[in-house]
């Protein structure tokens, strides 16, 4: 048969493979703007236009496109001019990581996207998901609202400048992990365990090896006999060493058993189906309380070298401490409130799944050390931690650092999930064995059962207070379910009981916390890092305590919160490097008070619906404890522009923009005269990684130090060169002004080179000391008593981010955090069956917030300037999430009179609780 297709005006006649979808057909021909997000038509990242109509190309047969004109995002711009919708997305910065943006653009730029669709965006955009923005920025882009400002020399800080990669994002030319062509690439697929706990007795790979195209099958016999953690921290000892690349014991349904490497994905998948595994099934346990009970099956019978707290009791980590005497504190209280709260597993759901491409290059080829004629391995990965991943790979395979290069392209979302090594270890094993490039890309289903989740928590809170509202005692018992492996388990547990308790004063405090192994999918790092789970419990309990005391919940907080200059003290001891270096919590609570005073949103509730309001607050450290290292270099280039080299990966966190703004301010230039190299272990110095709210406050401080040092170096050299007193010099965008004389920066560079003077400077920051950021969230909601439907009538957020370097971008972080938290509050949950198998391994079974689900949140920043952060800035990437679930829970309590203690607050559960409440009321009468 004859086949022809036009893609962006270019003709192709290669016939698609049998059953091939249009998405893979287009990507194989270099149209990388077409993204893979789900392969099920659920997320819209793959949207293209066929004869002008938007379609999900992952469901659209390539054969059906024969004789038609296909347009991808790369084809929207005409004659060098952006399509109007592309320009609108730039002007509003309608993206963060940008992985969904191509699909959004192809939907909204279609001719059929008329005024009627613009008037009903919740319906018009129901087929396009975004995990980052909270949708406000996308709505503004579609409606043509401009937010970005133009750069101005030396005045970058505090301005809403657009992301440097914006033009690449909206044209589809930004390169994410798999947007590369590698000659001779092999594909890996993983065979995964069907059992929650079993010993592998034998593996027969012979039939798999006979599949045409299969090159190798790897089992535990091929893997190094070393234990490590998939979690990545600057200090590896923070996590227990309990993991092998491939193990002869599997501990959860979905654990990898074998890896098949083949010339195509199809052959690799067929190879997995042909492997025969003989298992000896072992007892398993899914409940953490049962796992700690005597007689429970031991999941990790390992010795002290693994740093497991109590392996025989399945306790991965634990913490116990008391200040004062809580029993005395409760005896002194007039009112005591105690309740147990539960939170669920939540998936990160970044639209770009985990994966990597491993290849080889001549040593020195990437721009690092001079070549020696030897080859080294290159790992292109969707990771938040390229340097820590390189270190882990070198340790695992006994490789010198110079033999491994790790590169993170633009990363399509992370949220903590990519602070993990889940694909690089096994892909490197195959590449080293075969000496050929290997790619491993998770499917959306694998992202659910083969990656990590948010830790499920059970928190028992006990609070005591005097009649005037003064807290006398706080007591927590926390059990965190870390799943089958302890990656991040102890660290999340410790963090969860830190600022959540330390933000309140009380003379008597006690904590008993446990991170417990079970035979379920492993948990890991997730936005908030345990703090959100315990904040949900504490802030819900404070609301109930206020009701018992008949005190305004806001006034109760104001009476008991720590103040400026105080230290956060808890029963686990004071973190000496943690300071309130700027205080905006009072302003965050003031935002709530103002919202209450001026609110008329109750009038928006349908007749007969129950209406309520509630708020919550939270505090979080700016950066993780124990050190978080960033090194940066800023240099003057030959043409008079500048270059930043910094290791932080960009995944919508906006660090690229912030680092350029900091540098522009220090050097008196504009951001468009600054290039940036990042997240490539060959091109930049060490960076712990983009996690723990460290991109601005740690890497940003290293960049600031480097930029300030370079400014001084340029001025000092020019003073000597121009024979002008240093005090009379001023650095401008393109020159140094010397008391009326202009010395172009190009001339400065040439003169410095001739004199043998380096016009570059380094900056370093070790992540300590650390400051505290604060947040508050307030909701007005309405609840239909006949169906349990809930509507958010108004959403207001107070954020203490210190000096806000980029207001537009920072507001986007807050809005995205609120949206993600609302998903976890209202419907997101990873469900397991009675054998621990994930039953929600697709977006259509795991509901993500869509456009229609997310309100426009009013964001108000506190007017503070931090004494520690760069230029007074504090972090604001994780913290907006934390007060959202309890604020909604408190509003729901106010509306219904029922305290919901288990997230998510599903509509049917709300209706059932209301129905039971009505029945009880009827019986009482």
Secondary structure, DSSP 8 states (H G I E B T S, - for coil): ----EEETTEEE-----TT-BHHHHHHTTT-TTS--S-SSSSS-TTEEEETTEEEETTTSBGGGGTTSEEE-GGGS-BTTB--HHHHHHHHHT--SS-TTHHHHHHHHTSTT--HHHHTTHHHHTTT---SSS-SHHHHHHHTT----B---TT--TTS-B--TTHHHHHHT---BTT----TT-EEEEEEE-SSSSEEEEEEE-HHHHTSTTEEEEE-TTTS-S--B-SB--SSGGGS---B-SS-SEE-STT-EEEEEEESSHHHHHHHHHH-EEEEEE------HHHHHSTT---S----GGG--SBGGGTEEEEEEEEES-HHHHHHT-SEEEEEEEE----B---SS-SEEEEEEEETTTTSSS---S-EEEEEEE--S-HHHHHHHHHHHHT--GGGEEEE--B-S--TTTTSB-SSHHHHHHHHHHH-S-EEEE--HHHHHHTS-B--EEEEEEEEEE-TTS-EEEEEEEEEEEEETS-TTHHHHHHHHTSHHHHTB--SEEEEEEEEEE-SS--B---TTTTHHHHHHHHHHHHHHHHHHHT--HHHHHHHHB--TT-----TT---TTB--SS--HHHHHHHHHHHHHH--GGGGS-TT-EEEEEEEEEEEESS-TT---EEEEEEE-TTS-EEEEE----SSS-HHHHHHHHHHHHHT--GGGEEEEESBTTTS--B--S-TTHIIIIIHHHHHHHHHHHHHHHHHHHHHHHT--GGGEEE-SSEEEETTEEEEHHHHHHHHHHTT---EEEEEE-S-SB-EEEEEEEEEEEE-TTT--EEEEEEEEEEE-BS-S-HHHHHHHHHHHHHHHHHHHHT----B-TTS-BS--STTTS----GGG---EEEEE-----SSSGGGB---SSGGGHHHHHHHHHHHHHHHS----BS---HHHHHHHHHHHHHHHHHH-
